[in-house]
Amino acid sequence: MRRSVILAIALLTALSLAIPVGAITKGGAPDNNEHPYVGLMVAKDADGNPLWRCSGSMITPTVYVTAGHCVEAPAASATIWFEEDVESLGVDANDPNSYPNGGPTTHDGSVHPHPNYDPNAFFLFDLGVVVLDEPVTLSHYASLPDEGVVDSIGHGRKTATVEAVGYGLQNANKNHTVALRQRMKADLFIVNRTGVAGLKQIFGFFPGSGSFLVSGDAANGGTCFGDSGGPMLLGDSDVIIGVNSFGLNANCAGVGGAYRIDQTDDLDFISSLMS
């Protein structure tokens, strides 16, 4: 998405790291309707103009959990699609009933970033919520984690597997970019849950334990530009332990980063918007 590219340039200049991302790269697989609660959102400004796209998860018929940088200003609202293949619906920026504007099956809502979210350090509290104007009925929904569960699951492919789900780029390099707006999934594992080590060299401290790193490779897939906010699910469950947040390079290669939502302030923030 254009916004991610702009943010990537700014952040690379300031941090040399931490690029907002999401989606599933080569090595992942079509979702096959395993996660119908994961939807593709387009953020809109106060005049209803499309800004950027992200992924996220419905945890109730009205509450959609995504990344904080997906709902930051100037976003004033969001429109969400739940079709697995949004691309097949057609893309026409001049048609009010087509992606990225809307359509007969879309759902609109208000946007809410985490109260401590700061766009200049988005990765510290990278959590956001969209509250739908009207409820959406799905076969099932995602669920919130127990507090602190990430601390108990260790790391490594055998003990800390997660499933990433999202729409968008399947490949990104200077010669080839694929963005099909299809819901994809990938089985990954937690590499590091103590923070983002690279940022310590810049700031002199870890930015808390609010983030964890996940694997990414050509065999199993990984995360990439275009659809931040998609869930990191615990094992093969529907429990969200984090949202896709950032990458460490512009080629979507290697590890990716997720913002964990099993912390007290995050759970309280989400719960405050559940009716």
Secondary structure, DSSP 4 states (H G I P E B T S, - for coil): -HHHHHHHHHHHHHTSS-EE-BS--TT-EE-TTS-TTEEEEEEE-TT--EEEEEEEEESSSSEEEE-GGGS-TT--EEEEE--SBGGGG-B-TT-TTSBTT--TT-EEEEEEE-TT--GGGGGGS--EEEEESS----S---BPPPTTGGGGS-SSTTT-EEEEEEEEEEEESSS-EEEEEEEEEEEEEEEE-S--HHHHHHHSS--TTSEEEE--BTTTB--BTT-TT-EEEETTSSBEEEEEEEESSTT--S-EEEEE--SHHHHHHHHHT--
